[in-house]
Every structure is written in structure tokens, then in C-alpha cells.
């Protein structure tokens, strides 16, 4: 049995499916895809995933894409490989439904809004020095029309009203998560699940560094406790310290760098 | 065991979870929620679902919301109640992943864009005769900020560029579905699954009537055959002919009425 995981830096989508692989103790071949060199649009990678996006799971030649789908797949395909404190998807139907409610919330109401701010900072830096002809050549290799549109917008800069709206959505999500964590230890109940891994990877792990104006560490104490419990897990530590080739000056998304 | 299903007309979200209930032969109490009278924002309904949205499944007092979550819940909670041609969620991990890939596509790339056109036609008609004070009073009962924004936009009319973009997304989805149905009998493979029910309910069942300019019945023969196979299913027939209190003149969404 061979598992290959194609991914970029351990943040957002690439982190989100790496954590379950580590939590489940599944050995996998790590294939780093260099987004700074547009490798996700290269011929070899588009043969792996015609949508030209990371991450991708290859399980004995079967390709699974989209992190929420990958993570449920890992639960279906490897039901007996679980962390010591239990499976990442609750076995009871109500618990699984709570997990999916939160996954859906993160996928549809959080991920794209954090991503917009990440792209606004990072992709603008990456693309601003590229000549128009070269940029158009790069765009010609982007398979999904929506992704092409996002690249163009990121290069020219997202509209301030869209950035402001995204910030409102992120704040709304933080307030909602904080309230839930006042009632239960984890998002879907008392157990750590894929829903926690989802919000953590897309927002929780870096919201305090990425959005200092939101005063995350002051306003959301339940979230801080939850974040630290998750960050302390050995599987999460292993994922977070995996390969990161982002130039330090470009680490604006994760908050490790400074905006130029 | 008591199942209650709170729903509006058998179209879009309300249809999407009604079909699995029927396919699985599960007896349920039908609770009609009258969207034309804003009953989804009423005190009694917001006590059922604090988000003020239909449909809702109540299983012995446990509330499950969001149709993709409800439909997976029904598979988890009633694994042995299946239509004669097999379960609605494939039992093999790869089949389940294919189903979730398509569910995610419909949830994120199709549903809101068809919905925008439906709201643009229907909600404008419903709200245009309402005085400003009364409209603001109605808005004060809408729990979700995003939904309030959508109501306001629908009342004044969506921007043409947003409607055009939505139409591009719908056309893209129809082309993608047509290609898939050229390779497999159903979206996730050879079996009818929740993914088919999802696309059917949000787009497939009414795209030809709702968007005559798209020439669905001419351009997408695979989709037409698939639509007819699904429409012929007794469970789907039973759902489609359930209660519909929409005034005939307002059936612009389903295409049964004419735009005024």
C-alpha cells in the first residue's frame, strides 16, 4: 500500500490533510509542490490533479482531491488507525453530523475569506515583479477559470470592500467558534475531530499573527486554550515543522514575516 | 422513533433531503414552513433552528440542519433502509469520496448561483409590495447577517454583473456534469447517490425551465437522460408532488410560472 501526499507549506489546505495522516500514523511519501514556482500548474502536476490545486492524496493510484473529502476518505479507508484519544470522525451519527456542520461552516464561511487576505499579501508579492507576458503565460496553465480570476485579482489587489467583508466574516467565525468552545471542549463536542483540524488549519493556528487588529488572544480565551491543546499534539507538531520553502519575507500569510 | 421534516416547496434545499427520506422509506411528519409568510424567521421556527432556515430534520428531538449534513446523517442513522438499487452513499471509500467531491461542487459552485437567480425573480416579487417599515421589521427577525444582506439585495435586485457571473457558473456546471455523465451513468459512478440528488434538486430538475436561454435540452443530452431516470423514480415523484403553496404567478424559480 502506498500513500503519496502532494502538498505545499504546512498551512491552510496543505496542513489540513497532513494532520490526519500524522494523527493516524499513516506512512506517506511527501511530494512538495512549489507554489512560488507555479508548480501546481505544471504539466506533470496537472496530470496528477487536472484542477491544478494542492493538496492531493494518491492512494495506490487513486487520486482524491479537496481536503474535506480527503479527510473523510482517510476515515473510511483506514477506520482502525486512530490517535490514542479516539477516531477523528465520531462513530455516532449525531457526532458525525456535528462534525460535518462545522466542516461545512469552515469550508464555505471561513476558508475563502482568510485565503483572500493571504492571497492579497502573498500572491501580490510573488506576482508583482512578473512581466505582463510572462504572467499571461502562467495564467494560460491555470485549469480552473475561478482560479485564473483569483490570480488576476490578487495581482492587481483585491478591492478594499471585499477585504473588509472578508474581515467581517472572519470576525463572525471567531465569535461563533469562541461561543461553541464555551460549551464544548472541541467544535463538534467533547472529542477532537476533523472539524477542529479544519478550523485550526485555515484560521485558528495563525489568526492572532495574521490579523493582529482582531486581538484574538485577548478576545477569545476559549479559542486560545483550544489552539494550544491542538498545537501541543505530537502529530500536529510534526506537521507544522515539515518542509517550508516560503522565503521569510513572504511569510505574511502565516504572520511570520512582515508586509513589505 | 419520530422523524419530523420542516420544509418549504419541493425544490432546491427542501427537495434535496425529502428525496432521501422517501427513497429510504422512512415515515416522517411533514411540517410545512411558509416562506411566503416569512415563517422561517418566526419565533417558533427559530426555536427549532436558530439559523432560521429550512429544511430541518428533527430525529427524536435531535436537530440536524444543512441538507448535505442531513443526507449523510440519514445514511449513518439508517444504514439498512435503502432503495432496491442500493444505498445512497457508496459503501466503498472511493465511491463515497467521489460522491462527496460532487456534493462539495454542488454546494459551493452551483447552489448559490441558481439560488441568486431564484431569489432575484421570486423574492423581488414577494417583497416589492412591502412597505419599508414592515420590511425592516421582517429583517429584524432574520438571524444570519448574510441572509439579511441577501434579502436586501434581492428586494432591490441583484447587480447585472453578479447575475451574469452566476449564469456563467451555472453553464460551467452543466458542461462539467454533461461530461461526467458521458463517462458514468451517475455523477459519482455507476450508482445513483446523494450527489445526483443534490445536483438534481438544485439545478438539474428545473434548469431547462428556469434558464431557457441555456438550451439545456439541446446541448446536454446526457443530462436529460439522467434527469428523466431520476424523475421517474417513485420516491422522487412522491417528493415532487408534495405540498406546494407557491402562488402560480410566483413559480418563476421552478419555471412553472411566467415572469411578470
Interface residues (C-beta under 8 A of the other chain):
Chain A: X62 X64 X65 X66 X68 X69 X70 X72 X73 X76 X77 X93 X94 X96 X97 X100 X101 X104 X107 X108 X145 X172
Chain B: X62 X64 X65 X66 X68 X69 X70 X72 X73 X76 X77 X93 X94 X96 X97 X100 X101 X104 X107 X108 X145 X172
